[in-house]
Amino acid sequence: MNDSQSREQQPMREPELTGLAAIRVTGPDAETFLQGQLTQDVSRLTESQPMLTGWASAKGRLLCVATLIAWQESIWLILPRALLTSTSNRLRMFVLRADVSIDTPQVMISIAEDRPKNLPDDKSINYCYIKDNSIIFRCNSGPALSLT
C-alpha cells in the first residue's frame, strides 16, 4: 500500500483553528455577571444564536472582542488565543460575590465541513447547532466553526 492509498482511507479531519481559544463561564449568576461586563445584551443569547461582543475597561478602552455562545449550560467566549490568559485572569478579578466559575478548558475549534439542510441561506443569519457533542456555529455565511 502506497502513501496516497493510505491517505485516501483515513477520514479527513476538520482543520483546527489554533489561533482561537475559549473561556467557559458557568454558574447561576453567569448571565448576570457577563451582562455587567460585556457590550452585548447577554439575556438575548440563545443556543442557536451566537453573538459578537466586546469587553472594555472602565475607561471604555476595548480589551477584547469575542463571540458568545450558550452551550452545555455555560456561556462560552471564543476569542484569540493570544488574549486567553489575560482576559480570563482579568475577568476573574471582577467575580466578587457572583456565583460563577471561569475556566479555560482545552477545546478544539475547527472549520466544519457540513451544515444541516434545513437552515436558511440568508447571508445575515447567525446560527448554531449541536452535532456529535460539538457545537457548530456559522456567522454571516462564512465557514462554519466547530467547538469540541
NORRA-V990499 format. One record per residue. N is the residue number from 1. RES is the residue in three letters. PSI is psi in degrees with one decimal (none if undefined). Layout:
n: <N:N>
res: <RES:RES>
psi: <PSI:PSI>
This chain:
n: <1:2:3:4:5:6:7:8:9:10:11:12:13:14:15:16:17:18:19:20:21:22:23:24:25:26:27:28:29:30:31:32:33:34:35:36:37:38:39:40:41:42:43:44:45:46:47:48:49:50:51:52:53:54:55:56:57:58:59:60:61:62:63:64:65:66:67:68:69:70:71:72:73:74:75:76:77:78:79:80:81:82:83:84:85:86:87:88:89:90:91:92:93:94:95:96:97:98:99:100:101:102:103:104:105:106:107:108:109:110:111:112:113:114:115:116:117:118:119:120:121:122:123:124:125:126:127:128:129:130:131:132:133:134:135:136:137:138:139:140:141:142:143:144:145:146:147:148>
res: <MET:ASN:ASP:SER:GLN:SER:ARG:GLU:GLN:GLN:PRO:MET:ARG:GLU:PRO:GLU:LEU:THR:GLY:LEU:ALA:ALA:ILE:ARG:VAL:THR:GLY:PRO:ASP:ALA:GLU:THR:PHE:LEU:GLN:GLY:GLN:LEU:THR:GLN:ASP:VAL:SER:ARG:LEU:THR:GLU:SER:GLN:PRO:MET:LEU:THR:GLY:TRP:ALA:SER:ALA:LYS:GLY:ARG:LEU:LEU:CYS:VAL:ALA:THR:LEU:ILE:ALA:TRP:GLN:GLU:SER:ILE:TRP:LEU:ILE:LEU:PRO:ARG:ALA:LEU:LEU:THR:SER:THR:SER:ASN:ARG:LEU:ARG:MET:PHE:VAL:LEU:ARG:ALA:ASP:VAL:SER:ILE:ASP:THR:PRO:GLN:VAL:MET:ILE:SER:ILE:ALA:GLU:ASP:ARG:PRO:LYS:ASN:LEU:PRO:ASP:ASP:LYS:SER:ILE:ASN:TYR:CYS:TYR:ILE:LYS:ASP:ASN:SER:ILE:ILE:PHE:ARG:CYS:ASN:SER:GLY:PRO:ALA:LEU:SER:LEU:THR>
psi: <127.1:175.6:-37.5:-35.2:-41.2:-34.3:-36.2:-31.3:-20.7:137.7:144.4:133.6:146.2:134.5:126.8:139.6:88.2:-14.2:-4.2:151.4:174.4:142.5:132.0:128.9:120.1:164.6:163.5:-26.2:12.4:-48.6:-46.2:-42.7:-49.9:-30.2:-37.2:-9.8:-31.7:166.8:-8.3:160.1:93.7:-23.5:-17.7:-4.1:130.2:167.5:-26.0:1.4:89.8:160.9:143.6:133.3:165.0:157.5:123.6:157.0:173.3:-24.8:0.6:9.0:130.3:123.2:-31.4:145.9:133.5:161.6:128.0:135.9:134.9:120.0:137.8:47.5:30.6:165.0:126.2:139.8:117.8:121.8:169.5:136.8:-33.3:-23.5:-0.9:-56.1:-48.6:-39.3:-45.7:-41.3:-41.9:-38.6:-41.9:-29.8:-23.9:4.0:-45.2:-112.0:-1.2:140.1:75.3:157.1:132.5:121.3:169.3:76.5:152.4:111.1:154.1:124.4:120.8:167.4:127.7:137.8:-24.0:167.2:151.4:149.0:-23.8:8.1:143.9:157.5:11.1:125.1:-19.5:-3.1:141.9:140.3:162.4:153.5:156.7:134.8:126.8:48.7:26.8:153.3:132.1:127.4:149.6:135.1:127.9:46.5:16.0:-169.8:146.4:146.6:145.9:129.9:115.0:none>
